[in-house]
Amino acid sequence: MKMDDGISIQFWLKKEAFDVSKTKKEVILDLWNGNASSSADYGRLTLEISGAAANESSIYLTLYSGSSGITRQAICSTDYDSGSLANDTWTHHTITAKAASQKLFVKYYKDGLVDNCFFN
């Protein structure tokens, strides 16, 4: 997986509530190429949700290609806290990421509405 090629993750979610007494995070997707994190060929893509407190982002992205990437980076704004995810309503989520000019550009969409992000 090369970040300059770009990635896209889409999923539907209907979640009634978070139970943080059982787990602090829930993994939606975890792709790993089997190489050690110290390897130049390391690749990992993980998307997780969390029952974070109000006004904290509850969607996190890990994306690594070789030694470049981000670890458990909050996706965009705090508008998408645990209350907006666990609303017992079907919602469509899309995350796109593309590396360019030594920067990682990430976009998050909820039901087609974009929340633009920018990571170094």
Biopython code that builds the backbone (N, CA, C, O; Angstrom):
import numpy as np
from Bio.PDB.StructureBuilder import StructureBuilder

atoms = [
    (1, "MET", "N", (0.847, -1.169, 0.000)),
    (1, "MET", "CA", (0.000, 0.000, 0.000)),
    (1, "MET", "C", (0.892, 1.231, 0.000)),
    (1, "MET", "O", (1.753, 1.373, 0.868)),
    (2, "LYS", "N", (0.697, 2.107, -0.946)),
    (2, "LYS", "CA", (1.446, 3.349, -1.012)),
    (2, "LYS", "C", (0.495, 4.498, -0.774)),
    (2, "LYS", "O", (-0.544, 4.596, -1.428)),
    (3, "MET", "N", (0.843, 5.376, 0.165)),
    (3, "MET", "CA", (-0.060, 6.473, 0.511)),
    (3, "MET", "C", (-0.225, 7.477, -0.615)),
    (3, "MET", "O", (-1.245, 8.163, -0.677)),
    (4, "ASP", "N", (0.762, 7.581, -1.516)),
    (4, "ASP", "CA", (0.591, 8.544, -2.602)),
    (4, "ASP", "C", (-0.431, 8.053, -3.626)),
    (4, "ASP", "O", (-0.888, 8.834, -4.461)),
    (5, "ASP", "N", (-0.795, 6.767, -3.573)),
    (5, "ASP", "CA", (-1.870, 6.262, -4.421)),
    (5, "ASP", "C", (-3.236, 6.621, -3.857)),
    (5, "ASP", "O", (-4.219, 6.676, -4.597)),
    (6, "GLY", "N", (-3.305, 6.862, -2.566)),
    (6, "GLY", "CA", (-4.557, 7.214, -1.908)),
    (6, "GLY", "C", (-5.345, 5.986, -1.478)),
    (6, "GLY", "O", (-5.218, 4.912, -2.067)),
    (7, "ILE", "N", (-6.155, 6.160, -0.452)),
    (7, "ILE", "CA", (-7.015, 5.083, 0.041)),
    (7, "ILE", "C", (-8.407, 5.652, 0.309)),
    (7, "ILE", "O", (-8.587, 6.858, 0.475)),
    (8, "SER", "N", (-9.371, 4.759, 0.345)),
    (8, "SER", "CA", (-10.745, 5.143, 0.671)),
    (8, "SER", "C", (-11.372, 4.024, 1.489)),
    (8, "SER", "O", (-11.253, 2.851, 1.137)),
    (9, "ILE", "N", (-12.033, 4.380, 2.571)),
    (9, "ILE", "CA", (-12.756, 3.436, 3.415)),
    (9, "ILE", "C", (-14.196, 3.921, 3.500)),
    (9, "ILE", "O", (-14.443, 5.095, 3.777)),
    (10, "GLN", "N", (-15.139, 3.029, 3.264)),
    (10, "GLN", "CA", (-16.554, 3.367, 3.401)),
    (10, "GLN", "C", (-17.241, 2.291, 4.228)),
    (10, "GLN", "O", (-16.948, 1.105, 4.084)),
    (11, "PHE", "N", (-18.156, 2.711, 5.094)),
    (11, "PHE", "CA", (-18.923, 1.749, 5.865)),
    (11, "PHE", "C", (-20.213, 2.391, 6.376)),
    (11, "PHE", "O", (-20.323, 3.609, 6.515)),
    (12, "TRP", "N", (-21.174, 1.522, 6.645)),
    (12, "TRP", "CA", (-22.427, 1.924, 7.272)),
    (12, "TRP", "C", (-22.342, 1.541, 8.749)),
    (12, "TRP", "O", (-21.764, 0.511, 9.097)),
    (13, "LEU", "N", (-22.923, 2.381, 9.617)),
    (13, "LEU", "CA", (-22.893, 2.105, 11.051)),
    (13, "LEU", "C", (-24.231, 2.462, 11.671)),
    (13, "LEU", "O", (-24.763, 3.550, 11.451)),
    (14, "LYS", "N", (-24.767, 1.535, 12.447)),
    (14, "LYS", "CA", (-25.934, 1.810, 13.294)),
    (14, "LYS", "C", (-25.560, 1.315, 14.675)),
    (14, "LYS", "O", (-25.541, 0.111, 14.931)),
    (15, "LYS", "N", (-25.267, 2.235, 15.550)),
    (15, "LYS", "CA", (-24.775, 1.904, 16.880)),
    (15, "LYS", "C", (-25.672, 2.542, 17.920)),
    (15, "LYS", "O", (-25.902, 3.751, 17.911)),
    (16, "GLU", "N", (-26.176, 1.705, 18.820)),
    (16, "GLU", "CA", (-27.077, 2.208, 19.856)),
    (16, "GLU", "C", (-26.328, 2.976, 20.939)),
    (16, "GLU", "O", (-26.741, 4.064, 21.340)),
    (17, "ALA", "N", (-25.212, 2.395, 21.413)),
    (17, "ALA", "CA", (-24.463, 3.036, 22.500)),
    (17, "ALA", "C", (-23.079, 2.415, 22.601)),
    (17, "ALA", "O", (-22.833, 1.324, 22.087)),
    (18, "PHE", "N", (-22.188, 3.119, 23.265)),
    (18, "PHE", "CA", (-20.870, 2.588, 23.610)),
    (18, "PHE", "C", (-20.932, 2.066, 25.040)),
    (18, "PHE", "O", (-21.600, 2.660, 25.887)),
    (19, "ASP", "N", (-20.258, 0.985, 25.310)),
    (19, "ASP", "CA", (-20.128, 0.463, 26.667)),
    (19, "ASP", "C", (-18.647, 0.478, 27.019)),
    (19, "ASP", "O", (-17.945, -0.516, 26.830)),
    (20, "VAL", "N", (-18.175, 1.619, 27.534)),
    (20, "VAL", "CA", (-16.744, 1.774, 27.811)),
    (20, "VAL", "C", (-16.286, 0.935, 29.004)),
    (20, "VAL", "O", (-15.086, 0.826, 29.255)),
    (21, "SER", "N", (-17.230, 0.339, 29.744)),
    (21, "SER", "CA", (-16.825, -0.564, 30.820)),
    (21, "SER", "C", (-16.305, -1.889, 30.248)),
    (21, "SER", "O", (-15.575, -2.612, 30.927)),
    (22, "LYS", "N", (-16.682, -2.210, 28.996)),
    (22, "LYS", "CA", (-16.223, -3.441, 28.346)),
    (22, "LYS", "C", (-15.027, -3.210, 27.445)),
    (22, "LYS", "O", (-14.118, -4.039, 27.402)),
    (23, "THR", "N", (-15.008, -2.098, 26.723)),
    (23, "THR", "CA", (-13.891, -1.797, 25.824)),
    (23, "THR", "C", (-13.831, -0.293, 25.576)),
    (23, "THR", "O", (-14.857, 0.387, 25.541)),
    (24, "LYS", "N", (-12.634, 0.205, 25.406)),
    (24, "LYS", "CA", (-12.453, 1.637, 25.155)),
    (24, "LYS", "C", (-12.488, 1.968, 23.668)),
    (24, "LYS", "O", (-12.728, 3.112, 23.283)),
    (25, "LYS", "N", (-12.241, 0.938, 22.822)),
    (25, "LYS", "CA", (-12.266, 1.187, 21.386)),
    (25, "LYS", "C", (-12.832, -0.023, 20.661)),
    (25, "LYS", "O", (-12.798, -1.144, 21.168)),
    (26, "GLU", "N", (-13.352, 0.222, 19.471)),
    (26, "GLU", "CA", (-13.867, -0.821, 18.601)),
    (26, "GLU", "C", (-13.224, -0.625, 17.237)),
    (26, "GLU", "O", (-13.263, 0.471, 16.677)),
    (27, "VAL", "N", (-12.639, -1.678, 16.708)),
    (27, "VAL", "CA", (-11.931, -1.590, 15.436)),
    (27, "VAL", "C", (-12.898, -1.888, 14.293)),
    (27, "VAL", "O", (-13.540, -2.938, 14.264)),
    (28, "ILE", "N", (-12.991, -0.957, 13.363)),
    (28, "ILE", "CA", (-13.830, -1.119, 12.172)),
    (28, "ILE", "C", (-13.042, -1.875, 11.100)),
    (28, "ILE", "O", (-13.580, -2.756, 10.429)),
    (29, "LEU", "N", (-11.769, -1.523, 10.949)),
    (29, "LEU", "CA", (-10.921, -2.121, 9.922)),
    (29, "LEU", "C", (-9.483, -2.135, 10.413)),
    (29, "LEU", "O", (-9.002, -1.149, 10.971)),
    (30, "ASP", "N", (-8.792, -3.259, 10.204)),
    (30, "ASP", "CA", (-7.369, -3.341, 10.529)),
    (30, "ASP", "C", (-6.680, -4.168, 9.457)),
    (30, "ASP", "O", (-6.826, -5.390, 9.417)),
    (31, "LEU", "N", (-5.935, -3.507, 8.595)),
    (31, "LEU", "CA", (-5.158, -4.170, 7.549)),
    (31, "LEU", "C", (-3.680, -4.006, 7.873)),
    (31, "LEU", "O", (-3.213, -2.907, 8.173)),
    (32, "TRP", "N", (-2.949, -5.119, 7.807)),
    (32, "TRP", "CA", (-1.523, -5.107, 8.105)),
    (32, "TRP", "C", (-0.857, -6.068, 7.138)),
    (32, "TRP", "O", (-1.379, -7.154, 6.889)),
    (33, "ASN", "N", (0.280, -5.689, 6.593)),
    (33, "ASN", "CA", (0.935, -6.537, 5.605)),
    (33, "ASN", "C", (1.858, -7.591, 6.221)),
    (33, "ASN", "O", (2.518, -8.325, 5.486)),
    (34, "GLY", "N", (1.917, -7.681, 7.542)),
    (34, "GLY", "CA", (2.709, -8.717, 8.201)),
    (34, "GLY", "C", (4.154, -8.357, 8.444)),
    (34, "GLY", "O", (4.878, -9.121, 9.082)),
    (35, "ASN", "N", (4.594, -7.210, 7.950)),
    (35, "ASN", "CA", (5.976, -6.785, 8.165)),
    (35, "ASN", "C", (6.101, -6.044, 9.489)),
    (35, "ASN", "O", (5.156, -5.405, 9.951)),
    (36, "ALA", "N", (7.281, -6.140, 10.091)),
    (36, "ALA", "CA", (7.547, -5.455, 11.360)),
    (36, "ALA", "C", (7.462, -3.944, 11.178)),
    (36, "ALA", "O", (7.770, -3.417, 10.109)),
    (37, "SER", "N", (7.040, -3.256, 12.235)),
    (37, "SER", "CA", (6.912, -1.796, 12.148)),
    (37, "SER", "C", (8.250, -1.114, 11.894)),
    (37, "SER", "O", (8.274, 0.036, 11.454)),
    (38, "SER", "N", (9.354, -1.788, 12.157)),
    (38, "SER", "CA", (10.685, -1.229, 11.890)),
    (38, "SER", "C", (11.130, -1.457, 10.446)),
    (38, "SER", "O", (12.177, -0.954, 10.039)),
    (39, "SER", "N", (10.353, -2.206, 9.668)),
    (39, "SER", "CA", (10.709, -2.542, 8.291)),
    (39, "SER", "C", (10.373, -1.406, 7.322)),
    (39, "SER", "O", (9.392, -0.687, 7.517)),
    (40, "ALA", "N", (11.182, -1.249, 6.290)),
    (40, "ALA", "CA", (10.902, -0.258, 5.243)),
    (40, "ALA", "C", (9.658, -0.643, 4.442)),
    (40, "ALA", "O", (9.080, 0.196, 3.752)),
    (41, "ASP", "N", (9.246, -1.908, 4.531)),
    (41, "ASP", "CA", (8.070, -2.388, 3.802)),
    (41, "ASP", "C", (6.821, -2.477, 4.683)),
    (41, "ASP", "O", (5.816, -3.055, 4.270)),
    (42, "TYR", "N", (6.876, -1.913, 5.886)),
    (42, "TYR", "CA", (5.742, -1.964, 6.819)),
    (42, "TYR", "C", (4.533, -1.237, 6.228)),
    (42, "TYR", "O", (4.666, -0.169, 5.631)),
    (43, "GLY", "N", (3.370, -1.826, 6.401)),
    (43, "GLY", "CA", (2.137, -1.192, 5.961)),
    (43, "GLY", "C", (1.015, -1.504, 6.929)),
    (43, "GLY", "O", (0.823, -2.660, 7.309)),
    (44, "ARG", "N", (0.266, -0.475, 7.337)),
    (44, "ARG", "CA", (-0.845, -0.678, 8.267)),
    (44, "ARG", "C", (-1.906, 0.371, 8.027)),
    (44, "ARG", "O", (-1.616, 1.547, 7.810)),
    (45, "LEU", "N", (-3.155, -0.092, 8.071)),
    (45, "LEU", "CA", (-4.324, 0.785, 7.962)),
    (45, "LEU", "C", (-5.322, 0.321, 9.004)),
    (45, "LEU", "O", (-5.851, -0.787, 8.910)),
    (46, "THR", "N", (-5.584, 1.153, 9.992)),
    (46, "THR", "CA", (-6.523, 0.815, 11.055)),
    (46, "THR", "C", (-7.496, 1.971, 11.245)),
    (46, "THR", "O", (-7.099, 3.134, 11.318)),
    (47, "LEU", "N", (-8.769, 1.628, 11.323)),
    (47, "LEU", "CA", (-9.818, 2.604, 11.608)),
    (47, "LEU", "C", (-10.557, 2.116, 12.837)),
    (47, "LEU", "O", (-11.041, 0.985, 12.873)),
    (48, "GLU", "N", (-10.640, 2.970, 13.841)),
    (48, "GLU", "CA", (-11.312, 2.574, 15.075)),
    (48, "GLU", "C", (-12.248, 3.672, 15.560)),
    (48, "GLU", "O", (-12.084, 4.849, 15.238)),
    (49, "ILE", "N", (-13.229, 3.251, 16.339)),
    (49, "ILE", "CA", (-14.143, 4.198, 16.963)),
    (49, "ILE", "C", (-14.022, 4.038, 18.470)),
    (49, "ILE", "O", (-13.623, 2.984, 18.966)),
    (50, "SER", "N", (-14.370, 5.089, 19.184)),
    (50, "SER", "CA", (-14.202, 5.093, 20.624)),
    (50, "SER", "C", (-15.405, 5.764, 21.282)),
    (50, "SER", "O", (-16.015, 6.671, 20.716)),
    (51, "GLY", "N", (-15.727, 5.308, 22.469)),
    (51, "GLY", "CA", (-16.786, 5.945, 23.251)),
    (51, "GLY", "C", (-16.229, 7.137, 24.003)),
    (51, "GLY", "O", (-16.424, 7.272, 25.211)),
    (52, "ALA", "N", (-15.541, 7.992, 23.282)),
    (52, "ALA", "CA", (-14.880, 9.158, 23.877)),
    (52, "ALA", "C", (-15.905, 10.078, 24.542)),
    (52, "ALA", "O", (-17.100, 10.030, 24.252)),
    (53, "ALA", "N", (-15.406, 10.890, 25.416)),
    (53, "ALA", "CA", (-16.251, 11.876, 26.085)),
    (53, "ALA", "C", (-16.778, 12.888, 25.084)),
    (53, "ALA", "O", (-16.243, 13.037, 23.986)),
    (54, "ALA", "N", (-17.827, 13.576, 25.478)),
    (54, "ALA", "CA", (-18.375, 14.642, 24.628)),
    (54, "ALA", "C", (-17.272, 15.625, 24.283)),
    (54, "ALA", "O", (-16.366, 15.855, 25.084)),
    (55, "ASN", "N", (-17.344, 16.199, 23.103)),
    (55, "ASN", "CA", (-16.384, 17.168, 22.596)),
    (55, "ASN", "C", (-15.005, 16.574, 22.325)),
    (55, "ASN", "O", (-14.021, 17.308, 22.240)),
    (56, "GLU", "N", (-14.926, 15.261, 22.188)),
    (56, "GLU", "CA", (-13.705, 14.606, 21.737)),
    (56, "GLU", "C", (-14.059, 13.798, 20.505)),
    (56, "GLU", "O", (-15.121, 13.179, 20.447)),
    (57, "SER", "N", (-13.181, 13.800, 19.526)),
    (57, "SER", "CA", (-13.413, 12.984, 18.340)),
    (57, "SER", "C", (-13.505, 11.523, 18.744)),
    (57, "SER", "O", (-12.833, 11.095, 19.682)),
    (58, "SER", "N", (-14.324, 10.759, 18.050)),
    (58, "SER", "CA", (-14.451, 9.350, 18.392)),
    (58, "SER", "C", (-14.072, 8.437, 17.230)),
    (58, "SER", "O", (-14.319, 7.232, 17.288)),
    (59, "ILE", "N", (-13.476, 8.993, 16.175)),
    (59, "ILE", "CA", (-13.009, 8.202, 15.040)),
    (59, "ILE", "C", (-11.510, 8.447, 14.892)),
    (59, "ILE", "O", (-11.055, 9.590, 14.835)),
    (60, "TYR", "N", (-10.740, 7.336, 14.829)),
    (60, "TYR", "CA", (-9.287, 7.435, 14.800)),
    (60, "TYR", "C", (-8.719, 6.618, 13.651)),
    (60, "TYR", "O", (-9.214, 5.535, 13.341)),
    (61, "LEU", "N", (-7.675, 7.149, 13.024)),
    (61, "LEU", "CA", (-7.048, 6.518, 11.876)),
    (61, "LEU", "C", (-5.562, 6.301, 12.135)),
    (61, "LEU", "O", (-4.862, 7.198, 12.606)),
    (62, "THR", "N", (-5.093, 5.094, 11.819)),
    (62, "THR", "CA", (-3.671, 4.792, 11.776)),
    (62, "THR", "C", (-3.362, 4.410, 10.337)),
    (62, "THR", "O", (-4.028, 3.547, 9.765)),
    (63, "LEU", "N", (-2.368, 5.039, 9.756)),
    (63, "LEU", "CA", (-2.016, 4.780, 8.367)),
    (63, "LEU", "C", (-0.504, 4.884, 8.231)),
    (63, "LEU", "O", (0.067, 5.959, 8.414)),
    (64, "TYR", "N", (0.150, 3.763, 7.908)),
    (64, "TYR", "CA", (1.604, 3.732, 7.767)),
    (64, "TYR", "C", (2.007, 3.041, 6.483)),
    (64, "TYR", "O", (1.441, 2.017, 6.101)),
    (65, "SER", "N", (3.005, 3.625, 5.817)),
    (65, "SER", "CA", (3.671, 3.033, 4.675)),
    (65, "SER", "C", (5.162, 3.225, 4.921)),
    (65, "SER", "O", (5.668, 4.345, 4.846)),
    (66, "GLY", "N", (5.872, 2.125, 5.217)),
    (66, "GLY", "CA", (7.272, 2.247, 5.597)),
    (66, "GLY", "C", (7.385, 2.957, 6.926)),
    (66, "GLY", "O", (6.736, 2.563, 7.895)),
    (67, "SER", "N", (8.197, 3.998, 6.990)),
    (67, "SER", "CA", (8.371, 4.741, 8.237)),
    (67, "SER", "C", (7.532, 6.010, 8.273)),
    (67, "SER", "O", (7.645, 6.787, 9.222)),
    (68, "SER", "N", (6.698, 6.243, 7.270)),
    (68, "SER", "CA", (5.869, 7.452, 7.218)),
    (68, "SER", "C", (4.433, 7.119, 7.553)),
    (68, "SER", "O", (3.893, 6.104, 7.114)),
    (69, "GLY", "N", (3.825, 7.991, 8.339)),
    (69, "GLY", "CA", (2.411, 7.797, 8.617)),
    (69, "GLY", "C", (1.950, 8.458, 9.896)),
    (69, "GLY", "O", (2.653, 9.267, 10.500)),
    (70, "ILE", "N", (0.743, 8.085, 10.287)),
    (70, "ILE", "CA", (0.114, 8.630, 11.490)),
    (70, "ILE", "C", (-0.368, 7.466, 12.347)),
    (70, "ILE", "O", (-0.737, 6.412, 11.829)),
    (71, "THR", "N", (-0.362, 7.666, 13.653)),
    (71, "THR", "CA", (-0.840, 6.657, 14.593)),
    (71, "THR", "C", (-1.986, 7.222, 15.401)),
    (71, "THR", "O", (-1.851, 8.250, 16.063)),
    (72, "ARG", "N", (-3.113, 6.542, 15.340)),
    (72, "ARG", "CA", (-4.310, 6.883, 16.113)),
    (72, "ARG", "C", (-4.600, 8.387, 16.093)),
    (72, "ARG", "O", (-4.776, 9.022, 17.133)),
    (73, "GLN", "N", (-4.640, 8.918, 14.909)),
    (73, "GLN", "CA", (-4.919, 10.341, 14.698)),
    (73, "GLN", "C", (-6.439, 10.543, 14.700)),
    (73, "GLN", "O", (-7.164, 9.865, 13.972)),
    (74, "ALA", "N", (-6.909, 11.483, 15.523)),
    (74, "ALA", "CA", (-8.335, 11.805, 15.550)),
    (74, "ALA", "C", (-8.749, 12.324, 14.180)),
    (74, "ALA", "O", (-8.064, 13.155, 13.583)),
    (75, "ILE", "N", (-9.867, 11.826, 13.695)),
    (75, "ILE", "CA", (-10.367, 12.260, 12.391)),
    (75, "ILE", "C", (-11.166, 13.531, 12.590)),
    (75, "ILE", "O", (-12.262, 13.516, 13.151)),
    (76, "CYS", "N", (-10.620, 14.590, 12.136)),
    (76, "CYS", "CA", (-11.283, 15.880, 12.013)),
    (76, "CYS", "C", (-11.798, 16.457, 13.305)),
    (76, "CYS", "O", (-11.088, 16.505, 14.309)),
    (77, "SER", "N", (-13.027, 16.891, 13.271)),
    (77, "SER", "CA", (-13.529, 17.751, 14.332)),
    (77, "SER", "C", (-14.184, 16.974, 15.466)),
    (77, "SER", "O", (-14.451, 15.777, 15.360)),
    (78, "THR", "N", (-14.430, 17.690, 16.544)),
    (78, "THR", "CA", (-15.122, 17.114, 17.685)),
    (78, "THR", "C", (-16.632, 17.073, 17.452)),
    (78, "THR", "O", (-17.381, 16.639, 18.327)),
    (79, "ASP", "N", (-17.082, 17.519, 16.284)),
    (79, "ASP", "CA", (-18.508, 17.421, 15.959)),
    (79, "ASP", "C", (-18.951, 15.974, 15.869)),
    (79, "ASP", "O", (-20.143, 15.680, 15.956)),
    (80, "TYR", "N", (-17.987, 15.057, 15.694)),
    (80, "TYR", "CA", (-18.295, 13.643, 15.560)),
    (80, "TYR", "C", (-17.843, 12.912, 16.806)),
    (80, "TYR", "O", (-16.992, 12.025, 16.739)),
    (81, "ASP", "N", (-18.411, 13.282, 17.943)),
    (81, "ASP", "CA", (-18.071, 12.614, 19.193)),
    (81, "ASP", "C", (-18.905, 11.344, 19.330)),
    (81, "ASP", "O", (-19.665, 10.999, 18.424)),
    (82, "SER", "N", (-18.769, 10.652, 20.450)),
    (82, "SER", "CA", (-19.447, 9.371, 20.625)),
    (82, "SER", "C", (-20.962, 9.503, 20.533)),
    (82, "SER", "O", (-21.631, 8.572, 20.084)),
    (83, "GLY", "N", (-21.513, 10.630, 20.946)),
    (83, "GLY", "CA", (-22.958, 10.833, 20.870)),
    (83, "GLY", "C", (-23.469, 10.900, 19.445)),
    (83, "GLY", "O", (-24.576, 10.444, 19.161)),
    (84, "SER", "N", (-22.675, 11.463, 18.544)),
    (84, "SER", "CA", (-23.117, 11.538, 17.151)),
    (84, "SER", "C", (-22.934, 10.202, 16.432)),
    (84, "SER", "O", (-23.612, 9.942, 15.438)),
    (85, "LEU", "N", (-22.026, 9.351, 16.921)),
    (85, "LEU", "CA", (-21.850, 8.021, 16.327)),
    (85, "LEU", "C", (-22.872, 7.027, 16.870)),
    (85, "LEU", "O", (-23.439, 6.244, 16.109)),
    (86, "ALA", "N", (-23.108, 7.054, 18.163)),
    (86, "ALA", "CA", (-24.024, 6.110, 18.802)),
    (86, "ALA", "C", (-25.397, 6.750, 18.937)),
    (86, "ALA", "O", (-25.846, 7.081, 20.035)),
    (87, "ASN", "N", (-26.051, 6.916, 17.796)),
    (87, "ASN", "CA", (-27.357, 7.584, 17.788)),
    (87, "ASN", "C", (-28.480, 6.653, 17.332)),
    (87, "ASN", "O", (-29.594, 7.107, 17.072)),
    (88, "ASP", "N", (-28.190, 5.344, 17.231)),
    (88, "ASP", "CA", (-29.161, 4.321, 16.840)),
    (88, "ASP", "C", (-29.802, 4.607, 15.477)),
    (88, "ASP", "O", (-30.959, 4.265, 15.234)),
    (89, "THR", "N", (-29.032, 5.237, 14.605)),
    (89, "THR", "CA", (-29.491, 5.574, 13.261)),
    (89, "THR", "C", (-28.431, 5.115, 12.261)),
    (89, "THR", "O", (-27.234, 5.256, 12.511)),
    (90, "TRP", "N", (-28.875, 4.565, 11.128)),
    (90, "TRP", "CA", (-27.925, 4.180, 10.088)),
    (90, "TRP", "C", (-27.255, 5.428, 9.528)),
    (90, "TRP", "O", (-27.930, 6.364, 9.099)),
    (91, "THR", "N", (-25.917, 5.438, 9.535)),
    (91, "THR", "CA", (-25.151, 6.543, 8.959)),
    (91, "THR", "C", (-24.061, 5.963, 8.063)),
    (91, "THR", "O", (-23.533, 4.881, 8.318)),
    (92, "HIS", "N", (-23.741, 6.704, 7.016)),
    (92, "HIS", "CA", (-22.721, 6.288, 6.066)),
    (92, "HIS", "C", (-21.464, 7.112, 6.323)),
    (92, "HIS", "O", (-21.528, 8.336, 6.434)),
    (93, "HIS", "N", (-20.325, 6.437, 6.418)),
    (93, "HIS", "CA", (-19.053, 7.086, 6.726)),
    (93, "HIS", "C", (-18.045, 6.771, 5.623)),
    (93, "HIS", "O", (-17.953, 5.636, 5.155)),
    (94, "THR", "N", (-17.295, 7.788, 5.218)),
    (94, "THR", "CA", (-16.233, 7.627, 4.233)),
    (94, "THR", "C", (-15.006, 8.382, 4.719)),
    (94, "THR", "O", (-15.103, 9.531, 5.151)),
    (95, "ILE", "N", (-13.867, 7.740, 4.646)),
    (95, "ILE", "CA", (-12.590, 8.379, 4.957)),
    (95, "ILE", "C", (-11.691, 8.191, 3.745)),
    (95, "ILE", "O", (-11.536, 7.074, 3.251)),
    (96, "THR", "N", (-11.104, 9.274, 3.266)),
    (96, "THR", "CA", (-10.136, 9.193, 2.179)),
    (96, "THR", "C", (-8.824, 9.794, 2.671)),
    (96, "THR", "O", (-8.823, 10.719, 3.483)),
    (97, "ALA", "N", (-7.714, 9.266, 2.178)),
    (97, "ALA", "CA", (-6.398, 9.792, 2.546)),
    (97, "ALA", "C", (-5.477, 9.689, 1.342)),
    (97, "ALA", "O", (-5.506, 8.711, 0.594)),
    (98, "LYS", "N", (-4.657, 10.725, 1.173)),
    (98, "LYS", "CA", (-3.696, 10.754, 0.077)),
    (98, "LYS", "C", (-2.484, 11.564, 0.523)),
    (98, "LYS", "O", (-2.624, 12.649, 1.087)),
    (99, "ALA", "N", (-1.302, 11.031, 0.266)),
    (99, "ALA", "CA", (-0.061, 11.733, 0.584)),
    (99, "ALA", "C", (0.373, 12.543, -0.621)),
    (99, "ALA", "O", (0.313, 12.075, -1.758)),
    (100, "ALA", "N", (0.813, 13.769, -0.356)),
    (100, "ALA", "CA", (1.336, 14.645, -1.408)),
    (100, "ALA", "C", (2.210, 15.712, -0.765)),
    (100, "ALA", "O", (1.851, 16.275, 0.269)),
    (101, "SER", "N", (3.342, 15.983, -1.369)),
    (101, "SER", "CA", (4.246, 17.049, -0.905)),
    (101, "SER", "C", (4.579, 16.917, 0.577)),
    (101, "SER", "O", (4.514, 17.901, 1.314)),
    (102, "GLN", "N", (4.933, 15.714, 1.020)),
    (102, "GLN", "CA", (5.322, 15.468, 2.405)),
    (102, "GLN", "C", (4.197, 15.695, 3.406)),
    (102, "GLN", "O", (4.455, 15.813, 4.604)),
    (103, "LYS", "N", (2.953, 15.757, 2.934)),
    (103, "LYS", "CA", (1.810, 15.954, 3.817)),
    (103, "LYS", "C", (0.772, 14.883, 3.529)),
    (103, "LYS", "O", (0.736, 14.316, 2.437)),
    (104, "LEU", "N", (-0.067, 14.613, 4.512)),
    (104, "LEU", "CA", (-1.142, 13.650, 4.356)),
    (104, "LEU", "C", (-2.462, 14.399, 4.408)),
    (104, "LEU", "O", (-2.770, 15.079, 5.387)),
    (105, "PHE", "N", (-3.235, 14.263, 3.343)),
    (105, "PHE", "CA", (-4.527, 14.920, 3.262)),
    (105, "PHE", "C", (-5.615, 13.888, 3.540)),
    (105, "PHE", "O", (-5.713, 12.879, 2.843)),
    (106, "VAL", "N", (-6.427, 14.143, 4.553)),
    (106, "VAL", "CA", (-7.480, 13.224, 4.950)),
    (106, "VAL", "C", (-8.810, 13.954, 4.896)),
    (106, "VAL", "O", (-8.927, 15.093, 5.347)),
    (107, "LYS", "N", (-9.813, 13.283, 4.337)),
    (107, "LYS", "CA", (-11.173, 13.826, 4.338)),
    (107, "LYS", "C", (-12.098, 12.810, 4.976)),
    (107, "LYS", "O", (-11.972, 11.607, 4.752)),
    (108, "TYR", "N", (-13.023, 13.306, 5.767)),
    (108, "TYR", "CA", (-14.031, 12.469, 6.405)),
    (108, "TYR", "C", (-15.404, 12.966, 5.969)),
    (108, "TYR", "O", (-15.685, 14.164, 5.995)),
    (109, "TYR", "N", (-16.248, 12.029, 5.571)),
    (109, "TYR", "CA", (-17.608, 12.353, 5.156)),
    (109, "TYR", "C", (-18.579, 11.558, 6.019)),
    (109, "TYR", "O", (-18.388, 10.360, 6.231)),
    (110, "LYS", "N", (-19.601, 12.208, 6.508)),
    (110, "LYS", "CA", (-20.686, 11.529, 7.213)),
    (110, "LYS", "C", (-21.965, 11.843, 6.456)),
    (110, "LYS", "O", (-22.362, 13.002, 6.335)),
    (111, "ASP", "N", (-22.607, 10.794, 5.945)),
    (111, "ASP", "CA", (-23.815, 10.946, 5.130)),
    (111, "ASP", "C", (-23.610, 11.952, 4.003)),
    (111, "ASP", "O", (-24.499, 12.742, 3.685)),
    (112, "GLY", "N", (-22.418, 11.907, 3.406)),
    (112, "GLY", "CA", (-22.125, 12.734, 2.247)),
    (112, "GLY", "C", (-21.629, 14.140, 2.558)),
    (112, "GLY", "O", (-21.228, 14.860, 1.644)),
    (113, "LEU", "N", (-21.646, 14.545, 3.818)),
    (113, "LEU", "CA", (-21.165, 15.881, 4.194)),
    (113, "LEU", "C", (-19.698, 15.790, 4.579)),
    (113, "LEU", "O", (-19.316, 14.950, 5.393)),
    (114, "VAL", "N", (-18.882, 16.647, 3.998)),
    (114, "VAL", "CA", (-17.436, 16.570, 4.200)),
    (114, "VAL", "C", (-16.992, 17.408, 5.389)),
    (114, "VAL", "O", (-17.523, 18.488, 5.647)),
    (115, "ASP", "N", (-16.001, 16.883, 6.109)),
    (115, "ASP", "CA", (-15.304, 17.603, 7.184)),
    (115, "ASP", "C", (-13.842, 17.507, 6.796)),
    (115, "ASP", "O", (-13.185, 16.511, 7.099)),
    (116, "ASN", "N", (-13.323, 18.532, 6.128)),
    (116, "ASN", "CA", (-11.953, 18.483, 5.591)),
    (116, "ASN", "C", (-10.913, 18.450, 6.702)),
    (116, "ASN", "O", (-11.042, 19.120, 7.726)),
    (117, "CYS", "N", (-9.889, 17.657, 6.469)),
    (117, "CYS", "CA", (-8.800, 17.503, 7.442)),
    (117, "CYS", "C", (-7.471, 17.667, 6.735)),
    (117, "CYS", "O", (-7.372, 17.520, 5.516)),
    (118, "PHE", "N", (-6.471, 17.969, 7.505)),
    (118, "PHE", "CA", (-5.124, 18.117, 6.973)),
    (118, "PHE", "C", (-4.147, 17.691, 8.044)),
    (118, "PHE", "O", (-4.164, 18.235, 9.148)),
    (119, "PHE", "N", (-3.298, 16.733, 7.742)),
    (119, "PHE", "CA", (-2.286, 16.283, 8.688)),
    (119, "PHE", "C", (-0.914, 16.441, 8.054)),
    (119, "PHE", "O", (-0.766, 16.258, 6.846)),
    (120, "ASN", "N", (0.083, 16.777, 8.846)),
    (120, "ASN", "CA", (1.475, 16.817, 8.372)),
    (120, "ASN", "C", (2.085, 15.468, 8.570)),
    (120, "ASN", "O", (3.254, 15.265, 8.243)),
]
sb = StructureBuilder()
sb.init_structure("model")
sb.init_model(0)
sb.init_chain("A")
sb.init_seg("    ")
for serial, (resi, resn, name, xyz) in enumerate(atoms, 1):
    if name == "N":
        sb.init_residue(resn, " ", resi, " ")
    sb.init_atom(name, np.array(xyz, "f"), 0.0, 1.0, " ", f" {name:<3s}", serial, name[0])
structure = sb.get_structure()
